[in-house]
């Protein structure tokens, strides 16, 4: 299950070194920020190219 990876150590390359994080720290400190970055970048590219998108199409959605 997903919960089983919470405390598992994940080692990955970071430049010339390696970093080791727990599963939860890897998700919160590495994966999630990258997801937000790529999501925001795609949103901005769409807006730059004239696609009519708003906050409702982005992070907020239908509340």
N, C-alpha and C positions, 0 to 999 in steps of 0.2 A: 504494500500500500504506500501511498504518498507519505504517511506519517513515519514510516520506517526509515526514511532518509533524513529526518530532522537532525539527528546527532552524528550522522555519518560524515567522516572527513572527506573533503573533495580537494584534490591537488591539481593545479592547472598552471600552465606557463604564463608568466607576466614579464614580457621582455626577455632579459637574459637570466631571470630567476624564476622560481616557482613559488606559488602561494598556496597555502592550505587553509581552508575554511570549513566550518560545519555546514551541513546542508541548508539550514535556515539562514545562516549568515551569507552563504553564497547566493541564495535566492534574493534576500532583502538588500544586500549590498552590491551585488554584481548583476544578476539577471534582471531583476525588476527595473533598476535604473536604465539598463540597456533597452528594455521593452518600451519604457516611456520615451527615451530619446528617439528611437526609430519611429514610434507612433507619431510623435510631434513633428519630426522631420517630414514624414510622408504627408501629414496634414498641411504643413507649410508649403510643400511642393505643389500640392493640389491647389491651394489658394493662390500661389504665385502664377500658376498656369490658368487661372480664371475659373476654376471650379467653385461654384457657390456652396461653401460649407460654413457651418456656424458652430458655436459651442455645443449645441444640441447634437451635432454630428460627431463631436470629438469626445472628450472625457465625460461630459455630463450625461448625455443620453436622455431618455425619457424618465424623469423622476416621478 
